């Protein structure tokens, strides 16, 4: 198995209901050593990403609060999140803080503050409007904390536990070769059948070799249909991988299958893994490459 690694920056976007604990949350991330920005307008996110890249490793842990205090920019939020999900060097997570309506009303009464969406009206009116506006954003969140029964100290402890360095999840692309005659891998997320490509098995001197041998790999890769397949599959994966990563998936298993798992699938799995190793943590597994040796015993 071989692996590749990239400089992966951790970014947490804190959002949710007003009064649900975003101030406590951003203070907790500061204690964890995150670079924190409160109430960043979504329209400034692309510029902020440029600043992060220019800083090198100085801003590799970032927490941003985005909420309806900047509602004049709110229409740009989803566009900014989509652009963020397409970057390969940053791992974005959305932390949505929620609480029951009765809890939020009580908190507003205790602080004697007005709701930002109902400055001259009842807090409950603003809470209901805000909940409706945030419904789609809540559906895109990887983490949702309901703070109704939490004290500030408990929310802080939960964040410190969840986002400490030893809990960081690294998104891995595992490219696996296999042979269909030995069965489809049960842990595969995506399966590509390459049995339509010319087979080195029928060339006698290549038969005992595998796709790890230069001669076999060159043979598999030289065909026009192979080039077109790789062009299309890498384009598809380039589109899909950021979205899998955004949803919080820890690993994606991409399985490439030929007849026996010796030649074509091995060569193509190596190519695909090498193609993406600059942008993602990658691993290569050749499930059936030793089958011929086992069967010969």
Residue, then its C-alpha position, 0 to 999 in steps of 0.5 A: x500500500x502506498x500513500x500520499x499526503x497534502x497540507x490539509x487546513x481545518x476550517x470550522x464555520x459556526x452558525x445557527x440560531x441567535x442565542x444558541x451559544x455562538x459566542x461561547x463556541x468561538x471563544x472555545x475555538x480560540x482556546x484550541x488555538x484556532x484563528x477566529x473571525x466573528x461575523x465574517x460576511x460570506x462575500x469576503x470568504x474568497x478573499x479570506x481563503x486567499x489570505x490563508x493560502x498566502x500565510x502558509x501554515x500560519x493559518x491551518x486551523x480557522x473558525x469563522x462565525x457566519x450568521x444573520x447579523x450579516x443578513x444583507x450578505x446571506x444570499x451569498x452564503x450558499x455560493x461561498x460554501x459551494x466554492x469552499x467545498x471545491x477546494x482540496x487543501x482545506x477541510x470545511x465543517x459546518x457547526x450548527x448551534x440550535x436550541x428550543x424556541x422556549x429556551x431561546x425566548x428565555x435567554x433573550x428575556x434574561x439578557x434583555x436583548x431584542x432579536x436581530x430579526x425582530x428589533x421592535x417586536x416579540x423575540x418569538x417572531x424573530x426566532x421563528x423567522x430565523x429558524x425558517x431562513x436557516x432551515x436549508x443551512x442546517x441541512x448542510x451542517x456536519x455537526x448540530x448541537x442542541x444547547x437547550x439543556x447545556x450550560x456554557x461550560x458544557x458547550x465549551x467542553x463538548x467543543x474542546x473534546x470534538x475538535x482537539x487535534x487528536x480527533x481530527x478526521x483526515x479524508x482518504x481516497x482509497x483506490x482498490x484494484x480487484x478481479x470480478x471473478x473473485x467478487x466485488x469488494x463489499x466495502x467499495x463506494x464506487x465501482x468501475x468495470x474496466x474489462x472492456x479494455x485490451x487484456x495483457x493476459x492474452x500476451x503470453x510473456x505478460x501473463x505472469x506479470x502484473x499491472x505494477x510491471x512497467x511493460x504491463x502498465x504501458x500496454x494498458x495505458x497506451x490505448x485510446x479507449x484507456x485514455x478516454x476512460x481515464x479522462x472521464x473518470x478523473x473528471x468525475x472524481x474531481x467533481x465528486x471528491x470535494x462533496x464527499x469530503x464536505x459531507x464529513x466522510x472519512x474515506x471513499x473507496x474507489x474500486x477498479x475491477x478487471x477479470x482477475x485483478x492482476x493487470x488492467x485494474x492494477x495499472x489503472x488503480x495506480x494511475x488514478x491514485x497518483x493522479x489525486x495524491x497531490x490534493x488528497x490523502x490517498x491509499x492504494x490496495x491491490x486486493x487480488x494481486x497475489x491470487x495467482x501465487x496462492x492458487x499455484x501453491 
